């Protein structure tokens, strides 16, 4: 039995970089959602701090996360994101999920 896995990432744009960060994240939507094993890939923006974005990702299992991290669009994102934002990402396992 496979267990879904979630990634939550909080990205706070560096000064003057919010537009570039939003464009980078927006470019990840279609290819990430098209990956086998991807169940959800959403971008949220903090209402109180528009410089802060939250990625809400859901995958069928840990293998799907590994496959996501091996894609060209993810490796391009990873090469660029640290110049645009401070980033914290955590991988979560379900405990009590409806």
Buried (B, 14 or more C-beta within 10 A) or exposed (E): EEEBBBBBBBBBBBEEBBEBBBEBBEBBEEBBEEBEBBBEBEBEEEEEEEBBBEBEBBBBBBEBBEBBEEBEBBEBBEEBBEEBBEBEEEEEEEEEEE
